[in-house]
Amino acid sequence: MLHSHPKAVHCINPDCPRPYPQTWGHNFCQSCGGPLRLKNRYIPLERLGSGGFAAIYTVWDTETQTDRVLKVLLETAPKALKLFEQEAWVLALLRHPGIPRVEAEGYFHVQIQHFAGGEGNSAARRLPCLVMEKIHGRTLEDVLDEHPQGCPQEWVFSWLCQAVEILEELHGHQIIHRDIKPSNLMLREPQSPQALLAKGLGGLQLVAIDFGGVKKMGGVGSGGKDSPSSTRLISAGYSPPEQIVGGGVGPATDFYALGRTCIHLLTGKYPADLEDPMTGELRWRHISSVNPALANLLDDMVRSNVRERPAAAGEVKARLREIYAKSNGKIAISPAGQAIVEFCRQVVVATAQKTGSLAVLLFGAIAQIVVASLDTGWEMVLGGIGGCAGAIGGLVLGYASPVGPEIATAINQVLHYLIPHMTFNVGPGVLLFAFAGLGTAVGLTDAGGFRQNKQYWLSALMGVQGYLLAGLCWLEATTSSGVQGIILGAFAIASLTVGMGLRSHQLVHALVVAVCSTGAFLALNALSFFPGSFFGILVPDAAFGSIQVWGSVIFFGLLGSAIGLCLGVSHYVVVPVLRWLGWR
């Protein structure tokens, strides 16, 4: 009712010199002449703040006699207008208790005077407006402020179930929210304090807000890159890798953000602070006592690889029902005395952390060094064996069988066809490079270190093409220079590394491995490790069995081992430092 509101009104004109207070009952602002009764229905009462490119107001709806929220777009860029209209369309389309309700006529424009150059110089300006249901309550970010040590798992389980229902509604309409995080999830305030005491925070209705970043599925889809006109939206700590790099988004994008939100709620720790610097995965289970099945679900939701996450809301709901059933419903009900048990657990954990932090840090560092050494050593062994085996196979095929000259002739013909103005004289030695690249790639991939996605065909293809192209350029060069050899070798190594299925920072790995490997061989060459120069052993035209031939085998075996070593340095040293610096 009107008497429950202050007798003052707020002007929504962003250029108004004195927007507040305006006298109740006036239809126009006394300072700028802007309308105070919008669409002959809504009266702005107070400014709640601003978010993105919009200002937020509480308005009084004279028809329904209720408070509502008014969102006014201040940005004039066409892209901002498109996103604002998209938000209005989405909210008007959906009818779900967990989504703010917008009436069919809730989106409209208000015309005001825009003062561009001082008094007497004004131009008409249309402000896009969106009126939506006002959610009385607090965000989960506010709840986290009240529970810095984390929220009970019963609450989080309830919120997770409700959030998945909301996402199922959105995804069913082919809509991705793209900005799930604690500040964009609200708890609807109950009608009475008694209801809050009876239900607890876990029993309150969850509502998703801020639909300004929603994206329609389809078109570019979830499997390809966003279109050039697509707006990139990133919430640090919650957005998944594919969203950060501008890749395609799908339901799994929202599940990742929701999973990280729930982990934040359970632990009280900002997700980015829980990331393992080696892998980027979250390490959080030691902080909060959580049902193991629920913890497994959350870990699956926040996988870096989108294909390892749940693909649809139905899959998440099925696992939640299973968790609830196996726990006999206790996970959603706070058992008597749990608060005392949880308090005692936190005291014990805090005491142990204080007294044993140095020992834990020391043993953890030793364990990590051992794991890194074993991982890198095994990669070096199989990389070296693969390089030697591949080089031997290439030598046998190229120099000890009639197939080698035939393949070389075919390659010369193809090159001449592609570049008719040049004459090529590629010999069987090209097979040495191709098979060495193949063997090295397969060996490194089979070692399976550094959290690779084992893709033998891709790594083999990249290894062959990188080594083969470098070999063709090397063999066709009229004069072989050290600079040329370094460039070609670095290119071949980088190509092989990119195809190894490393989960993140692929280009960083490729650069580090290429530079370090070629640098290591330059150092060996400077120390006269190779007879003469290693640049001279890569064309084994001498008889099979000569030192030059076996020098080639040793060379490619050492190169495979060097790549494995440099991959270890990149994975366990360089990338963790980059993650620590914020490059994710």
N, C-alpha and C positions, 0 to 999 in steps of 0.2 A: 504494500500500500504506500501511497505517496508520503504519508507522514513518517514512514520509517527511513526515509532518505534525507540527506542534507538539503537545505533549501538553496543549493548552488549547483550550477551547471558548468561543464567544461567544454570550451570550443575546440573542435578537432582540426581547425585550420593550422597547419604547421608554421605558417608565416604570421599568425596572429601575435601582436605585440603584448597582449594581456589576455591569455586564454582562460584564466581562472582567477577569481570566481566570477561567474555570470549569474544574473538574477533568475531564479526559478520562475517559470511562466512566460519568459520572453522567448520569442521564436527566432530571434536573430541576435548575434553577438554585438554588444555595445562598442567593442573595440575595432573589429574588422568587418562586421556586417555578415559574417558567415552564418549558415543555418545552425540552430541549436535543437531543432526538432527534425530528426532525420526521417525521411519517408513518411512524415506526418505520424510517426509512431515511436521512434526511439529517441530518448533523451540522454546524452552523455553525462555521466555523473563525475567520474574521476579517471585520471590516467593511471593505468597499472604499470606501465613501463613500455619498453620497446624490445622487439626481437627481430633480428635480421633487418629487413627493409621496411618494417611495419611498426605502427604504434598500437598499443592495446588499451582499451577503455572498458570500464563497466558502464553499461547503459540500462536505463529503465524502459521496459517494454510496456507502453500504456495499454495495449490490447490484452496481454496476458497477466499484467500486474506482477511481473517477475523480473529479476535481474538477468541480464544476458551479457555476453562478451562481444565487443566490437573490435574488429581488426581493420586498421586503415593502412593501405599501402602508401608509403611516402616516396618510394623509388619510382622514377619515371622511365627506366630502361624497359624496352619491349620484353626482354627475357624475364625480368622481375614480374611484369604484368602477366605473362604467360603462366608462371609458376603460381601466382596468386589465384588466377582463374582456375587453374588445375586443382588447387586445394579446395576452392569453393565447390567445384564439380564433384570431387570425391566425397566430401562431407555431405553434400545434398543427396548423393546416390546411396550412401550406406545407412542402414538402420540397425544399429547394434548398441546394446547398453554400454559397451566399452569404447564407444566412439562418440564424440560430441555431436549432438544433433543440429542440423542446419535445415531450415525450412526452404521450400522451393524458391521463395522470393527473398532469401537471406542475403543474396549477393546483389549489390546495386552501386550506383555512382552518385556522389554528391558534388555539385558544382560550387566552387568558391572562387574568391578573387585572390590571384597570386601576385603579390607586390614585388615586381622585378627590379625596379629602380628607384625606389623611394616614393614619397607621397605623390599622388596623382598619376602615377605610372603603374598600371596594373593590367593583368590579363586573366582571362577565365582559365580555371584549372579544374579538372575532374578528378576527384579522389575515389578510387575503388574501395568499397566497404564490404565487409563480411560480418554478419551477425550470427553468432552460434550460441548454443547452450552454454551456460556458465557452470563449470564443475566446481562445487564447493568442496574443498579438501586441501590436501597437500601432496606434493610430488614425492616419489621415492627418494629423490635427492635430499628432501627435507627429512625424511625418515632416517636416512643414513647419517645426517648431521646429529640426530638424536641417539643413534646407535653406532658410534664410531668403531666398535669392536665387531660389528656385523650383526645381522638380524637372525632370529631363529629360523631354522630350516623349514619349520611348518609354515611360517609366513611366506617364505620365498617359494616353497612348493605351490602354495595356493596362487601366488601372483604369477608364477610360471604357467600354471594351467590356464589361468584367465588370459594371459598374454598370448598364448598359443591359439586360444579361441578367437581372439581379435585378429591375429595374423591370418588365421584360416578364412575369416570373413574377407579380409583385404585380398589375399591371394586368390580367393574364389572369384573375385572381380578383376583379376589380372593386375593387381596393384601392389607395388612394393613400397613399404614405408621409408626405408633407407636411413632412418635416424632414430632407432630405438636406443634409449639410454635412460638412466634414472630420472633425469629432469624432464623427460617427455612421457613419463608414466605417472598418473595421479591416482590417488585413492579417494573415491567419492565419499564425502562426509555423510555419516548416517543421520537420520532424522532426529535422533535423541542421544544424549550421552549414555543412557542405559543400553542402547543398541551397540554402541562401541564397546562397552564393558562386556557385553554378552558375546560379541563376535571376535573381538580383538582385531588388530590391524590386518591379520591374515584373512579375515572373513569379509573385509570390505571390498566393494566393487572396484576393480581396476579399470582405468580409462586411459587410452592412448591419446596424446595430444600432439600438436604441431605437425600438421600434414603438409607443410610448405615444401618438403623435399620429395614428395611421393613421385613414383615413376611408373608409367604404364608398361606392363610386360608386352612382349611382341615386338615386331619391327626388328630392331637390333637384337632383341631376345636376350636370353641369359647366357648365350654361348659366345657372343662376339663383343667387339668393342662398342662403347656408347657412340652415338652419332655425334658429329662435331657440334651440333646445337645443344647437346645434352649438358646440363649443369652438374658439375662434379660437386658432391656433398661429402664432407669428411668430418666425423666426430672422433678426434684422437682418442685412442684407447678402446673404442667400440667398433669402428668401421673395419670390415674385413679387407684383406689384401687386394682382392679384385676390384673393390670399390675405390680404394686409395689410388690405384694405378689407372683408373678410368676404364676398367674392363666391364663386361656385361654383368648385370645384377639379376638375381632371381630370388626365390623364397629362401634359399640357403644364406643369402646376404642378411636377411632379417633374423634368421636363427642364430647366426654368428653374433650379432649385436645383442640379441636377447640373452644368449648364453653368457657373454661377458658381463652383461648387466647383472644377471643372477649371481655370478661369482663375486662381483663387486659387493652385492648386497649381503652375501654370506660371510665374506671376509672383512669387509670394511676397507679393503685395499683397492686403490685405483688399478685397473687391469694392467696398464702399461708397467706398473711397478712390480708386477708378478711375473713378467716375461723372463724366461730363461734366455740369457744373452747368447747362448750357443745355438738354440733351436728356434727361439721366438715363441715356443709353447708356454702356456701358463703353468706355474708351479704354485699351487694354492691349497692342496688337500691337507697339508700339515698345519694350516692356520685354523681351519674350521672342521668340526666333527660333522660329517654329512653322510647320509645313507649312501653306501658304495654305489648302488645302482643309479641313484640320482647324480652322483659325482661323475659316473661314467657317461651318462647322457649329456651333462654339461660339457665335459671334455670333448665329446663327439661334435657338439654344436659349434665349438670354437676351433675346429681344425683349420689349419692354414689352407689346406687343399680343399677346395669347394666340393670335390667329388666324395670326400670322406665325411661330409656333414649329412644330417637328415635332409632328404629331398623335398618333403612335403609335411604340412602340419599334421596330417593323419598319422604319419610315422611317429612323430613326437608324442602325440596324444596316446597312441597305443603303448608306448614305453612308459608314459606317465601312469596310465591305468594299471599296467603290470607292476610298477613300483608301489602304487597304492595298495594293490591287492596283496602282494607279498609281504607288505609291512602291516597287514591287517588293519589298515586305516590309521595307524598310529602316527604316520608321518604328517598327517594333516591335523592332528590333535596334540596340543601340548600336554604331556603327561605330568602328573603332580610331582613336584620336586625337581623337575628338569632344570629350572633356573638355578637351584642350588648346585646341582651336579655340574652345570655348565660353568658356574662361577668358580668352583673348585678346579675344574679342568683348566680354565684360563690362568688361575693362580699357579698351578703346577707348571704349565707351559711357560709362563713368564719367568718363573724361577729358574727353570731349566735353561731357558734361553740366556738368562743373565750369567749363570754360572758356567755353562758349557759352550758359550758362543765361540770362544777362541778354539776349543778342541774341535767343534763341529766344522768351523771354517778351515782348520788345518787339514783334517781328514777329508773334508770335501774337496779341497784343492788337490790333495794327493790322489784321491780317487779319479778326479777329472783328468789329471795328468796321465794316469795309467790308462784310462779309457781312450784318451786322445792318442797316446803313443801306440796302443794296440791297433786302434782303428787306422791310423796313418801307416803303421808298419805293414799291416795286411794289404792295404791299398798299394803300397810300394811294391810288395812282393808280386801280387797278381798283375799290376801294371807292367812291371819288368818282364815277367814271364810272358804276358800277352804280347809285348813289344818284340821280344826275341822270337817267339813262335810265329808271329806274323811276318817278321823279316825273313825267317828261314823259309816259310811258305812262299813268299814272294820271290825269293832267290831261286828256289827249286822250280817254280812254275815259269819264271822268266828266263833262266839260264840253263836249266837241266831238262827242259821238255820243249817240244816243238810248238807248244801253245803260245809261249812268250813272244816270239817274233811275229806270230800271226796277230796277236792282240795289239802289239806295237804298230804293225802296219795298219790295222783297222783304226787305231787312234789317230795316226797321221792322216788318213783319208778323211776322217770326220773333221779334224781340225782344219784341213785344207778346204773342205766344203764350207765350213763356217767362216773361215778367213781366207778367201781365195788368193789374196795378194801376198801371202806369206808362204814360205816353204818350211815344212816341219820335218824333223828327223828324230822323233822320239824313239828311244830304244826300250828293250825289255826291262830296263831299270825302273821304269815307271811302276811296274807291279810290286817292286820292293816297297815303295812308298805307300801304295794302296793297301797292301796286306799288312804292313806295319801299323798303319792307322786303324785298320779293322781289328787286329789283335790287341792293340793297346786299349782301344775303346771297350772291347768285350771284357778284357781282364779287369779294367778299372770298374766297370759296371758290375761284374760278377762279385767283386769284393763287397759291394753293397754298403760301403761306409758313407758317413756324412749325411745320413737320412735321405739317401737317393730314392727317387721313384724309378725302380729298375725298368728301363725301356731299352732293351738290347738293340732293337731295330733302329731306333732313333740315334742312339749313341754310335752304333756301328756306321750308320749312314753319314753322320757328321764327321766321324773319324776318318772314313775313307775319302770323303770329298775334300776335307781340309788337307790331309796329307797328300792326296792325289794332285790337287791343284798346286800345292807348294812344290811337289816333285816335278810336275810339268813345267812350271816356271823355272825351276832350278836347272833341269836338264836342257831346256831350250835357251838358257842364257849364254850369250857368247863369251862373257867373262864373268866369273863368279867372284863376287866381292863379299867381304865379311858383313857389311851392312845389309846387302841383299839376303844373305843367309839368315841373319837375325830376324828380318821382317817376315820372311817366308815361314820360318819356324814358329814365330809368335802367332802368325795367322793360323797355322795348322793346329797349334795347341789350343788357342782360343776357340776355334770351331769345335774341336772335340769336347772341350769342357762345357760349352753351351748345351750340347746334346746329352749330357749325362743325367739329366733329370733331377738336379739339385733343387731343393724346394724354394729357395729364395736367393736374392742377390746374385742371380746367374751372371750378369754382366760383370759384377765385382769379382766373382770367382774367376771368370774368364780372363780378366785383365791381370789379376794378381798372379794366376798360374802361368800365363804367357810370359809376363815380365820376369818372374822369379826363375822359371825354368830356363829361359834363354840366358838370363844372367848367370845361372849356375854353370851352364855349359861354356859361357865365355870365360868364367873364372877357371874352369878345368883346362880350357885351351891355353889360357895364359900361363898355367902351371905346367904346360907341355905334357898333360895327361895322355893326349892322343898322339900317335906317331905322326909327325909333320903337323898337320892341321886337320881338325875334324871336318872342315869344309871339303877336304879332298877324298874322304872315304865314302862319300854318298853316291858315287858312280862306279859300282863294282864291275867294270868291263874286263877285269883280269879273269884268269881261269878260276873256276869254282874251287874253293878250298884255299885260296891265297889269303894272306893276312888282311888284304883290303876287303875281301868278302866278309870274313868273320869280324872285321872291324865294324862293318855296317850292322851286323847282328848285335854286337855289343853296344853300338851307339843307340839303336832304337830301344834296346832293353833298358839302358840307363835313362833314356828319355822318358820311358813309361814310368820308371821308378821316381824320376824327378817330378813328373806330373802328380803322382800320388803324394809325394812329400809336400809339394806346394799346395795341393788341395787341402791337406791337413792344416797347414799354416793359415790358409785363407779361411777355412771353416772354424777353426778353434781360436784364432787370434784376430784376424782382420775383421771378419763379420761381427763378432761380439763387440769389438771396439766401436764399429759403426752403429750397432744397435744401442750401445751405451750413449753414443752421441745423438741418438734420436732418429737415425736413418733406418726406417723399417720397411 
